């Protein structure tokens, strides 16, 4: 079964390279030579291992992630058509005298895309996602922004991030373009997306706060689910400080399965997500070159049902009801 996103991006990789760690620290300093060299190495390692989908946001490293990626594109213009570049907008970081907030107004969307394109040194984005739900969002304004960006050739496809099914439905009734992606926090550590469906109607499902039905809605409407935090920030690495009993049990299983499938533990972690019928596209955020190579192995791994459930049950810390 192919990814729904392959209907519009036929050659997109099954795994997405998250660019949040590129460009240096989250501050207003200039991009250093060291940060540039690191970014180039990350991009090239991803490409060498079959990952050509790159996930950005206008706020990453205060814009420096896009800036340093733009330098790579400027140095390798022939690569642009082989890359799929996604960026996100709608988060305004806190500044002196101003609170941090979300802004999905037409003006904010248009301004953010223009600035992202300038930093990335490209004429278009393959996908634009609204980064977070804005409670003051007017769907009709979003529709106007999307129409203008598409007509100008600046954005080819659109989607969202961190939205539940009702928010998707409300937005889709206003915008003419199909929403192509929804990026959500999903991992062996953040598994409420499973708990709400498995425990539906039971008291144990209360307080999960993921958005029951969101996964199924996306499947039904061919919205590509992308997972951020896919590797759970390293919580399943041997010796991770503060590891819970459940996480330690998962860690042991990962090592066992990695030996059995002859791959890395990172590959097993991602393969667990990718085994779901929703065809989850994991976003990896590591800048460790060895770990990027390890993650890429997931594309060839298909966990069997027993192993998938063993990891799930270990992660939840108790047997299924």
C-alpha positions, 0 to 999 in steps of 0.5 A: 500500500502506498502513502496517500502523499505519493499521489501528489509526491510520487518519489517522496521518501517514506521517512522525512528529515526534520530540520529543526536542529540545523542552523545553530542555536535558537537565537538571533546570531548569524549562521556559523561556518560550523553550522553550515558544514553540519547542515550540509553533512546532514542533508547529504547523508539523508540523500545518500540514504534515500531520504529526500523529504525535508521538514522545516518551520519558519521558527526553527533556530529562529529562521536559521534552519531555513537559511542554512538549507537555502545555502545548500540549495544555492550551492546545489541548484540541480538538486531542487527538483529531486527534493521535497521541501515542507515548511510550517508557519503560524507560530510567533515566538515570544519577544521582548514585550510580546507574548508567544502566540499562534497566528493563522491570519491571511497576512501572517501566512503570506508574510511567513511564506514569503520570508521562508522562500527567501531564506530557502532560496527557492521559488516554491514549497512542495507543502505548507503546513499550519504549525498549530491550531489558532483559536482565533483562526478564520477559515475563510482567511486561510482559504484566501491565503492558500488560493493566493499562494497556489495561484502565484506558484509559491506553494504546491500543496497544503496541510496542517500540524497538531490538529484534530479531526474536527479542526481539519473538517472545519478548515477543509470546508473553507479551503478549496485545496485538499489538506494533504498532511497532518503532523502529530506527536506519535512514538512509542512514548507518545502513544495516546493516539493508540490508547484512545482507539483501543480503549474507546468507551472505557474509563481508561481512555479518559484524559488521553487528550489526543483527539479520538478519531483523528487517525481514522479521519485522516485515513478516510480522507487520504490525509498523510499522517506525519509523526514528530518526536518519532524517536521520543528524544532518545528515551529508548537509548541504553542508559538514557537518564530517568528511563521508566520501567516501561521504557526500559522494557521497550529498550530491551525488546528493541535490542532483541528485535534489532538483532532478529531483523538485522537492523538498528534499534532506531529502525525498529522504533520507526518501523513500529510507527510505519507498520500502522495501516495509516502509513505514518511518515516518521519525521526524524530530527537527529543531526547525528549522521550515524543515527540518520543512516540507522533510521533509514534502515526502517524503510526495509523493515516490516514488523510482524503482528506479534512483535508490534504488539509486544512493543505496544504492550511494553510501552503502555506498561500493562497488558491489554484489557 
